[in-house]
Amino acid sequence: MIEVRVNTNGPYWQARWTDSLGRRRSKSLGDRSKVAVRAAKVLAKRLELELNNGLAVGEAPKLADHCRRYMGLHPDYSKGTAWMYEQTMRFVDAYFGPDCRLDRVSRSHAADFRAALVAGTLPGQRGKPSESTVCRWIREAKAIFQLAVDEDVLGKNPFSKLKSSPAEVDKDWPYISRPQLDKLLEACPSTNWRLLLSLCRLAGLRKGEAMGLEWADVDWQAHRLRINTGTVRRTTKKRRREVPMVGDLEKMLLDAQGHATYHVPTVIERVPIGGSFERAFRRVCRLAGVEPYHKPLHTLRKNCETDWLQTFDLLTVCQWVGHSPAVAQRHYHKAKDSDFTLASGTELARGPRRGGGPSL
């Protein structure tokens, strides 16, 4: 096996090794004032891999080959995650070309690639995407190139310094109170509709979790719902957990069980999901006298977490809802109007301010 060492040659880094014929060889690794010692060692390691694997010196893999290797190393990705990565790879191929070598992509090239994504000018893009979508594409491109860095094929990740986290999320979703939920349930066209809305609002379930909940997952004795019991591959959103079953929800499930079709294992038998659901939900809101809002089921899930956080500690709530405290703080927690009212009332009860101003 050939071993490559890093030495200095005046102002330059130099890689030195002995080839298979016993000849001493060397190769410049760059100016010492521009290349850090760590980067020089990475370049030497990459050269060592190339020499031992029979690659030509200085020849990095092609983008298309590296992307296929990345996906081959992640067979556990879900269909949705794999599709998103493949979409990012198509954009990378379209911009840089599938025959482009990894080491030909510089930081400035990566920055230009991000600018093209923002402008929506790449083949396959449909108009200008949102900032969060662009950040997701950059995160995935960063992960793809990081594999080459981890394997010492690249000395640095050209995407590492690009923005890949969107700005703070606007917490502008409405709070659907229990009286408003009761109005929505009364206006629902079927029991399945009422169950879907109740499971999201009173148990904090995701849409897919509510639709996949089976009667066997309802623990009547412990007053709990077991979520994702049939999951084979555990991910952030597919982790098994248990959720408390509040009294109103338990009564609704008991009533629904008495009218359930015996050969259907799921609690919810059939509800239209997609554009038809969104349109139908707006009609339900109008009948209930509730202002229609965006992402109806996800908003109900957020409302459930908001209520739980008023009574239970953060870690307990995150265990029930199925995400981390960081996600809860960034995407789910929001002060209610009643919190502002309570704070204002508490402030007024303290009497005049010490500054000498008049009391209100």
C-alpha positions as a Markdown table, in Angstrom:
| # | Residue | x | y | z |
|---|---|---|---|---|
| 1 | Met | 0.0 | 0.0 | 0.0 |
| 2 | Ile | 1.3 | 3.4 | -0.9 |
| 3 | Glu | 1.6 | 6.0 | 1.9 |
| 4 | Val | 1.7 | 9.7 | 1.1 |
| 5 | Arg | 3.4 | 12.1 | 3.4 |
| 6 | Val | 3.2 | 15.9 | 3.6 |
| 7 | Asn | 6.4 | 17.9 | 3.5 |
| 8 | Thr | 7.5 | 21.4 | 2.8 |
| 9 | Asn | 9.4 | 22.6 | -0.2 |
| 10 | Gly | 10.2 | 26.2 | 0.5 |
| 11 | Pro | 6.9 | 28.2 | 0.3 |
| 12 | Tyr | 5.0 | 25.2 | -1.0 |
| 13 | Trp | 3.4 | 22.1 | 0.5 |
| 14 | Gln | 4.6 | 18.9 | -1.1 |
| 15 | Ala | 3.3 | 15.3 | -1.2 |
| 16 | Arg | 5.9 | 12.6 | -1.2 |
| 17 | Trp | 5.5 | 8.8 | -1.7 |
| 18 | Thr | 7.3 | 5.8 | -3.1 |
| 19 | Asp | 5.5 | 4.1 | -6.0 |
| 20 | Ser | 5.0 | 0.4 | -6.6 |
| 21 | Leu | 8.4 | 0.3 | -8.5 |
| 22 | Gly | 10.3 | 1.8 | -5.5 |
| 23 | Arg | 10.7 | 5.2 | -7.1 |
| 24 | Arg | 10.4 | 8.3 | -5.0 |
| 25 | Arg | 7.7 | 10.6 | -6.3 |
| 26 | Ser | 6.4 | 14.0 | -5.3 |
| 27 | Lys | 3.6 | 16.5 | -6.1 |
| 28 | Ser | 3.0 | 20.1 | -5.1 |
| 29 | Leu | -0.1 | 20.7 | -2.9 |
| 30 | Gly | -0.2 | 24.4 | -3.1 |
| 31 | Asp | 1.2 | 27.6 | -1.6 |
| 32 | Arg | 1.6 | 27.4 | 2.2 |
| 33 | Ser | 0.3 | 31.0 | 2.5 |
| 34 | Lys | -3.0 | 30.0 | 0.8 |
| 35 | Val | -3.4 | 26.3 | 1.9 |
| 36 | Ala | -3.7 | 25.4 | 5.6 |
| 37 | Val | -1.9 | 22.4 | 6.9 |
| 38 | Arg | -5.2 | 20.6 | 7.5 |
| 39 | Ala | -6.2 | 21.1 | 3.9 |
| 40 | Ala | -2.8 | 20.0 | 2.7 |
| 41 | Lys | -3.2 | 16.7 | 4.7 |
| 42 | Val | -6.6 | 16.2 | 3.2 |
| 43 | Leu | -5.2 | 16.6 | -0.3 |
| 44 | Ala | -2.4 | 14.2 | 0.5 |
| 45 | Lys | -4.9 | 11.7 | 1.8 |
| 46 | Arg | -7.0 | 12.1 | -1.3 |
| 47 | Leu | -3.9 | 11.5 | -3.4 |
| 48 | Glu | -3.1 | 8.4 | -1.4 |
| 49 | Leu | -6.6 | 7.0 | -2.1 |
| 50 | Glu | -6.3 | 7.8 | -5.8 |
| 51 | Leu | -2.9 | 6.0 | -6.0 |
| 52 | Asn | -4.1 | 3.0 | -4.1 |
| 53 | Asn | -7.4 | 2.7 | -6.1 |
| 54 | Gly | -5.8 | 3.1 | -9.5 |
| 55 | Leu | -7.2 | 6.6 | -10.2 |
| 56 | Ala | -5.3 | 9.2 | -12.2 |
| 57 | Val | -3.5 | 11.7 | -10.0 |
| 58 | Gly | -5.6 | 14.8 | -9.6 |
| 59 | Glu | -8.8 | 13.2 | -11.0 |
| 60 | Ala | -11.9 | 13.5 | -8.7 |
| 61 | Pro | -15.1 | 11.6 | -9.4 |
| 62 | Lys | -17.7 | 13.1 | -11.7 |
| 63 | Leu | -20.8 | 14.7 | -10.1 |
| 64 | Ala | -23.2 | 12.2 | -11.6 |
| 65 | Asp | -21.1 | 9.3 | -10.3 |
| 66 | His | -20.8 | 10.8 | -6.8 |
| 67 | Cys | -24.5 | 11.5 | -6.6 |
| 68 | Arg | -25.3 | 7.9 | -7.4 |
| 69 | Arg | -22.8 | 6.8 | -4.8 |
| 70 | Tyr | -24.5 | 9.1 | -2.2 |
| 71 | Met | -27.9 | 7.7 | -2.8 |
| 72 | Gly | -26.5 | 4.1 | -2.8 |
| 73 | Leu | -25.1 | 4.8 | 0.7 |
| 74 | His | -28.5 | 5.9 | 1.9 |
| 75 | Pro | -31.0 | 3.1 | 1.0 |
| 76 | Asp | -32.9 | 3.8 | 4.2 |
| 77 | Tyr | -34.2 | 7.2 | 3.0 |
| 78 | Ser | -38.0 | 7.3 | 2.7 |
| 79 | Lys | -39.5 | 7.8 | -0.7 |
| 80 | Gly | -40.2 | 11.4 | 0.0 |
| 81 | Thr | -36.7 | 12.1 | 1.2 |
| 82 | Ala | -35.2 | 10.2 | -1.7 |
| 83 | Trp | -37.3 | 12.2 | -4.1 |
| 84 | Met | -36.2 | 15.5 | -2.6 |
| 85 | Tyr | -32.5 | 14.6 | -2.9 |
| 86 | Glu | -33.0 | 13.4 | -6.5 |
| 87 | Gln | -34.6 | 16.7 | -7.3 |
| 88 | Thr | -31.6 | 18.6 | -5.8 |
| 89 | Met | -29.2 | 16.3 | -7.8 |
| 90 | Arg | -31.1 | 17.2 | -11.0 |
| 91 | Phe | -30.6 | 20.9 | -10.3 |
| 92 | Val | -26.9 | 20.3 | -9.6 |
| 93 | Asp | -26.5 | 18.3 | -12.8 |
| 94 | Ala | -28.3 | 20.9 | -14.8 |
| 95 | Tyr | -26.2 | 23.7 | -13.5 |
| 96 | Phe | -22.7 | 22.2 | -13.3 |
| 97 | Gly | -23.1 | 19.4 | -15.9 |
| 98 | Pro | -23.1 | 15.7 | -15.0 |
| 99 | Asp | -19.5 | 15.3 | -16.3 |
| 100 | Cys | -18.1 | 18.1 | -14.1 |
| 101 | Arg | -15.5 | 16.9 | -11.6 |
| 102 | Leu | -16.2 | 17.5 | -7.9 |
| 103 | Asp | -13.0 | 19.4 | -7.4 |
| 104 | Arg | -13.9 | 21.8 | -10.1 |
| 105 | Val | -16.8 | 23.3 | -8.0 |
| 106 | Ser | -15.6 | 26.3 | -6.1 |
| 107 | Arg | -17.3 | 28.4 | -3.4 |
| 108 | Ser | -18.0 | 31.1 | -6.0 |
| 109 | His | -19.6 | 28.4 | -8.3 |
| 110 | Ala | -21.8 | 27.2 | -5.4 |
| 111 | Ala | -22.8 | 30.8 | -4.6 |
| 112 | Asp | -23.8 | 31.3 | -8.3 |
| 113 | Phe | -25.8 | 28.0 | -8.1 |
| 114 | Arg | -27.7 | 29.3 | -5.1 |
| 115 | Ala | -28.5 | 32.6 | -6.9 |
| 116 | Ala | -29.8 | 30.6 | -9.9 |
| 117 | Leu | -32.1 | 28.6 | -7.6 |
| 118 | Val | -33.4 | 31.8 | -6.0 |
| 119 | Ala | -34.1 | 33.3 | -9.5 |
| 120 | Gly | -35.9 | 30.1 | -10.5 |
| 121 | Thr | -34.0 | 29.9 | -13.8 |
| 122 | Leu | -32.8 | 26.2 | -13.7 |
| 123 | Pro | -34.5 | 23.5 | -15.8 |
| 124 | Gly | -37.4 | 21.9 | -13.8 |
| 125 | Gln | -38.1 | 25.0 | -11.7 |
| 126 | Arg | -41.6 | 26.5 | -11.8 |
| 127 | Gly | -41.1 | 30.1 | -11.0 |
| 128 | Lys | -39.3 | 31.5 | -8.0 |
| 129 | Pro | -39.2 | 29.2 | -5.0 |
| 130 | Ser | -39.6 | 30.3 | -1.4 |
| 131 | Glu | -36.6 | 30.9 | 0.8 |
| 132 | Ser | -37.2 | 27.8 | 2.9 |
| 133 | Thr | -37.3 | 25.7 | -0.3 |
| 134 | Val | -34.0 | 27.1 | -1.5 |
| 135 | Cys | -32.4 | 26.5 | 1.9 |
| 136 | Arg | -33.6 | 22.9 | 1.7 |
| 137 | Trp | -31.9 | 22.4 | -1.7 |
| 138 | Ile | -28.7 | 23.9 | -0.4 |
| 139 | Arg | -28.7 | 21.7 | 2.8 |
| 140 | Glu | -29.0 | 18.7 | 0.5 |
| 141 | Ala | -26.3 | 19.8 | -1.8 |
| 142 | Lys | -24.1 | 20.5 | 1.2 |
| 143 | Ala | -24.7 | 17.0 | 2.5 |
| 144 | Ile | -23.9 | 15.5 | -0.9 |
| 145 | Phe | -20.5 | 17.3 | -1.1 |
| 146 | Gln | -19.8 | 16.7 | 2.6 |
| 147 | Leu | -19.6 | 13.0 | 1.8 |
| 148 | Ala | -16.6 | 13.7 | -0.5 |
| 149 | Val | -15.0 | 15.8 | 2.2 |
| 150 | Asp | -15.5 | 13.0 | 4.8 |
| 151 | Glu | -14.0 | 10.5 | 2.4 |
| 152 | Asp | -11.0 | 12.8 | 1.8 |
| 153 | Val | -11.9 | 13.2 | -1.9 |
| 154 | Leu | -12.3 | 17.0 | -1.4 |
| 155 | Gly | -10.4 | 19.3 | 0.9 |
| 156 | Lys | -13.4 | 21.5 | 1.7 |
| 157 | Asn | -17.1 | 21.7 | 1.0 |
| 158 | Pro | -17.9 | 24.5 | -1.5 |
| 159 | Phe | -21.4 | 24.8 | 0.0 |
| 160 | Ser | -20.4 | 24.9 | 3.6 |
| 161 | Lys | -20.7 | 28.7 | 4.0 |
| 162 | Leu | -23.9 | 29.2 | 2.1 |
| 163 | Lys | -27.1 | 30.0 | 3.9 |
| 164 | Ser | -29.1 | 26.8 | 4.4 |
| 165 | Ser | -31.5 | 27.8 | 7.3 |
| 166 | Pro | -34.5 | 29.9 | 6.6 |
| 167 | Ala | -35.4 | 33.0 | 8.6 |
| 168 | Glu | -37.4 | 32.8 | 11.8 |
| 169 | Val | -40.8 | 31.3 | 11.1 |
| 170 | Asp | -43.8 | 33.7 | 11.2 |
| 171 | Lys | -46.1 | 32.4 | 13.9 |
| 172 | Asp | -49.3 | 33.8 | 12.3 |
| 173 | Trp | -51.5 | 30.7 | 12.5 |
| 174 | Pro | -54.8 | 31.2 | 14.3 |
| 175 | Tyr | -55.7 | 29.6 | 17.6 |
| 176 | Ile | -58.8 | 27.5 | 17.3 |
| 177 | Ser | -60.4 | 27.4 | 20.8 |
| 178 | Arg | -62.5 | 24.5 | 22.0 |
| 179 | Pro | -65.8 | 26.4 | 21.4 |
| 180 | Gln | -64.7 | 27.0 | 17.8 |
| 181 | Leu | -63.7 | 23.4 | 17.5 |
| 182 | Asp | -67.2 | 22.4 | 18.6 |
| 183 | Lys | -68.7 | 24.6 | 15.9 |
| 184 | Leu | -66.4 | 23.0 | 13.3 |
| 185 | Leu | -67.3 | 19.5 | 14.4 |
| 186 | Glu | -71.0 | 20.3 | 14.2 |
| 187 | Ala | -70.6 | 21.6 | 10.6 |
| 188 | Cys | -68.6 | 18.5 | 9.5 |
| 189 | Pro | -70.3 | 16.4 | 6.8 |
| 190 | Ser | -69.4 | 13.0 | 8.4 |
| 191 | Thr | -68.1 | 11.1 | 11.5 |
| 192 | Asn | -64.8 | 10.5 | 9.7 |
| 193 | Trp | -64.4 | 14.3 | 9.3 |
| 194 | Arg | -65.1 | 14.9 | 13.0 |
| 195 | Leu | -62.6 | 12.2 | 14.0 |
| 196 | Leu | -59.9 | 13.6 | 11.7 |
| 197 | Leu | -60.2 | 17.1 | 13.1 |
| 198 | Ser | -60.5 | 15.8 | 16.7 |
| 199 | Leu | -57.4 | 13.6 | 16.5 |
| 200 | Cys | -55.3 | 16.5 | 15.2 |
| 201 | Arg | -56.7 | 19.1 | 17.7 |
| 202 | Leu | -57.1 | 17.0 | 20.8 |
| 203 | Ala | -54.3 | 14.4 | 20.4 |
| 204 | Gly | -51.8 | 16.5 | 18.4 |
| 205 | Leu | -51.6 | 13.9 | 15.6 |
| 206 | Arg | -50.1 | 14.5 | 12.1 |
| 207 | Lys | -52.5 | 14.0 | 9.2 |
| 208 | Gly | -50.9 | 10.7 | 8.2 |
| 209 | Glu | -50.9 | 9.5 | 11.8 |
| 210 | Ala | -54.6 | 10.2 | 12.2 |
| 211 | Met | -55.4 | 8.5 | 8.9 |
| 212 | Gly | -53.3 | 5.5 | 9.8 |
| 213 | Leu | -54.5 | 5.1 | 13.4 |
| 214 | Glu | -56.1 | 1.6 | 13.9 |
| 215 | Trp | -58.6 | 0.5 | 16.5 |
| 216 | Ala | -55.9 | -1.9 | 17.8 |
| 217 | Asp | -53.8 | 1.2 | 18.7 |
| 218 | Val | -56.5 | 2.6 | 21.0 |
| 219 | Asp | -55.7 | 1.5 | 24.6 |
| 220 | Trp | -59.0 | 2.0 | 26.4 |
| 221 | Gln | -57.7 | 0.8 | 29.7 |
| 222 | Ala | -54.7 | 3.2 | 29.9 |
| 223 | His | -56.6 | 6.0 | 28.0 |
| 224 | Arg | -53.9 | 6.3 | 25.4 |
| 225 | Leu | -53.3 | 6.2 | 21.7 |
| 226 | Arg | -50.3 | 4.2 | 20.4 |
| 227 | Ile | -48.9 | 6.0 | 17.3 |
| 228 | Asn | -46.8 | 4.5 | 14.5 |
| 229 | Thr | -47.0 | 0.9 | 15.9 |
| 230 | Gly | -46.5 | -0.6 | 12.5 |
| 231 | Thr | -43.5 | 1.4 | 11.6 |
| 232 | Val | -40.5 | -0.6 | 10.4 |
| 233 | Arg | -38.0 | 2.2 | 9.8 |
| 234 | Arg | -38.0 | 4.7 | 12.6 |
| 235 | Thr | -37.5 | 8.3 | 11.6 |
| 236 | Thr | -38.2 | 11.7 | 13.2 |
| 237 | Lys | -41.8 | 11.6 | 12.0 |
| 238 | Lys | -42.2 | 7.8 | 12.2 |
| 239 | Arg | -41.1 | 7.3 | 15.8 |
| 240 | Arg | -43.4 | 5.1 | 18.0 |
| 241 | Arg | -45.0 | 7.0 | 20.9 |
| 242 | Glu | -48.0 | 7.2 | 23.1 |
| 243 | Val | -50.5 | 10.0 | 23.3 |
| 244 | Pro | -53.0 | 10.7 | 26.1 |
| 245 | Met | -56.7 | 10.4 | 25.2 |
| 246 | Val | -58.8 | 13.2 | 26.7 |
| 247 | Gly | -62.3 | 12.6 | 27.7 |
| 248 | Asp | -64.1 | 14.2 | 24.8 |
| 249 | Leu | -61.9 | 12.4 | 22.3 |
| 250 | Glu | -62.4 | 9.0 | 24.0 |
| 251 | Lys | -66.2 | 9.5 | 24.0 |
| 252 | Met | -66.1 | 10.3 | 20.3 |
| 253 | Leu | -64.0 | 7.2 | 19.5 |
| 254 | Leu | -66.3 | 5.0 | 21.5 |
| 255 | Asp | -69.3 | 6.3 | 19.6 |
| 256 | Ala | -67.4 | 5.8 | 16.3 |
| 257 | Gln | -66.4 | 2.3 | 17.2 |
| 258 | Gly | -70.0 | 1.3 | 17.6 |
| 259 | His | -70.7 | 2.3 | 14.0 |
| 260 | Ala | -67.4 | 1.2 | 12.5 |
| 261 | Thr | -67.2 | -1.2 | 9.5 |
| 262 | Tyr | -66.0 | -4.5 | 10.9 |
| 263 | His | -63.5 | -5.2 | 8.0 |
| 264 | Val | -61.8 | -1.8 | 8.1 |
| 265 | Pro | -59.0 | -1.7 | 10.7 |
| 266 | Thr | -58.4 | 2.0 | 10.7 |
| 267 | Val | -60.4 | 4.5 | 12.9 |
| 268 | Ile | -60.9 | 6.8 | 10.0 |
| 269 | Glu | -62.4 | 4.9 | 7.0 |
| 270 | Arg | -62.3 | 7.5 | 4.3 |
| 271 | Val | -61.7 | 11.3 | 4.1 |
| 272 | Pro | -60.7 | 13.2 | 0.9 |
| 273 | Ile | -57.2 | 14.5 | 1.3 |
| 274 | Gly | -55.7 | 17.1 | -1.0 |
| 275 | Gly | -57.2 | 20.0 | -2.9 |
| 276 | Ser | -60.7 | 18.6 | -2.5 |
| 277 | Phe | -60.2 | 18.5 | 1.3 |
| 278 | Glu | -59.0 | 22.1 | 1.4 |
| 279 | Arg | -62.1 | 23.3 | -0.5 |
| 280 | Ala | -64.4 | 21.2 | 1.6 |
| 281 | Phe | -62.9 | 22.5 | 4.8 |
| 282 | Arg | -63.5 | 26.1 | 3.7 |
| 283 | Arg | -67.1 | 25.2 | 3.3 |
| 284 | Val | -67.1 | 23.7 | 6.8 |
| 285 | Cys | -65.6 | 26.9 | 8.2 |
| 286 | Arg | -68.3 | 29.0 | 6.5 |
| 287 | Leu | -71.0 | 26.9 | 8.0 |
| 288 | Ala | -69.4 | 27.0 | 11.4 |
| 289 | Gly | -68.9 | 30.8 | 11.3 |
| 290 | Val | -65.1 | 30.3 | 11.7 |
| 291 | Glu | -62.7 | 32.3 | 9.5 |
| 292 | Pro | -61.1 | 29.8 | 7.1 |
| 293 | Tyr | -57.3 | 29.4 | 7.6 |
| 294 | His | -54.3 | 27.9 | 5.9 |
| 295 | Lys | -53.1 | 24.3 | 6.6 |
| 296 | Pro | -56.1 | 23.4 | 8.7 |
| 297 | Leu | -54.9 | 20.0 | 10.2 |
| 298 | His | -51.4 | 21.2 | 10.9 |
| 299 | Thr | -52.8 | 24.3 | 12.6 |
| 300 | Leu | -55.0 | 22.1 | 14.9 |
| 301 | Arg | -52.0 | 20.1 | 15.8 |
| 302 | Lys | -50.1 | 23.3 | 16.8 |
| 303 | Asn | -53.1 | 24.4 | 18.8 |
| 304 | Cys | -53.0 | 21.1 | 20.7 |
| 305 | Glu | -49.4 | 21.6 | 21.6 |
| 306 | Thr | -50.1 | 25.2 | 22.7 |
| 307 | Asp | -52.7 | 24.0 | 25.1 |
| 308 | Trp | -50.5 | 21.1 | 26.5 |
| 309 | Leu | -47.6 | 23.5 | 27.1 |
| 310 | Gln | -49.9 | 25.6 | 29.4 |
| 311 | Thr | -50.1 | 22.6 | 31.8 |
| 312 | Phe | -47.3 | 20.1 | 31.2 |
| 313 | Asp | -43.5 | 20.5 | 30.9 |
| 314 | Leu | -41.8 | 20.9 | 27.5 |
| 315 | Leu | -40.1 | 17.5 | 27.4 |
| 316 | Thr | -43.4 | 15.7 | 28.2 |
| 317 | Val | -45.3 | 17.6 | 25.5 |
| 318 | Cys | -42.5 | 16.9 | 22.9 |
| 319 | Gln | -42.6 | 13.2 | 23.7 |
| 320 | Trp | -46.4 | 13.2 | 23.1 |
| 321 | Val | -46.3 | 15.3 | 20.0 |
| 322 | Gly | -43.3 | 13.6 | 18.5 |
| 323 | His | -40.6 | 16.2 | 17.9 |
| 324 | Ser | -37.6 | 17.9 | 19.7 |
| 325 | Pro | -37.8 | 20.9 | 22.0 |
| 326 | Ala | -35.9 | 22.9 | 19.4 |
| 327 | Val | -38.6 | 22.2 | 16.8 |
| 328 | Ala | -41.3 | 23.0 | 19.3 |
| 329 | Gln | -39.8 | 26.4 | 20.1 |
| 330 | Arg | -39.2 | 27.3 | 16.5 |
| 331 | His | -42.3 | 26.0 | 14.8 |
| 332 | Tyr | -45.1 | 25.3 | 17.4 |
| 333 | His | -45.0 | 27.4 | 20.5 |
| 334 | Lys | -47.0 | 30.6 | 20.3 |
| 335 | Ala | -48.5 | 32.9 | 22.9 |
| 336 | Lys | -52.3 | 32.9 | 23.0 |
| 337 | Asp | -54.5 | 36.0 | 23.2 |
| 338 | Ser | -55.5 | 34.9 | 26.7 |
| 339 | Asp | -51.8 | 35.0 | 27.7 |
| 340 | Phe | -51.6 | 38.7 | 26.7 |
| 341 | Thr | -54.9 | 39.4 | 28.6 |
| 342 | Leu | -53.6 | 37.6 | 31.7 |
| 343 | Ala | -50.3 | 39.4 | 31.6 |
| 344 | Ser | -52.0 | 42.8 | 31.1 |
| 345 | Gly | -54.4 | 42.1 | 34.0 |
| 346 | Thr | -51.5 | 41.0 | 36.2 |
| 347 | Glu | -49.6 | 44.2 | 35.4 |
| 348 | Leu | -52.7 | 46.4 | 36.2 |
| 349 | Ala | -53.2 | 44.6 | 39.5 |
| 350 | Arg | -49.8 | 45.8 | 40.7 |
| 351 | Gly | -50.9 | 49.3 | 41.1 |
| 352 | Pro | -49.0 | 52.5 | 40.2 |
| 353 | Arg | -45.6 | 52.4 | 38.7 |
| 354 | Arg | -42.6 | 53.4 | 40.8 |
| 355 | Gly | -41.7 | 56.1 | 38.3 |
| 356 | Gly | -44.3 | 58.4 | 39.7 |
| 357 | Gly | -46.7 | 58.3 | 36.7 |
| 358 | Pro | -50.4 | 58.2 | 37.2 |
| 359 | Ser | -52.1 | 54.9 | 37.7 |
| 360 | Leu | -54.4 | 53.6 | 35.0 |
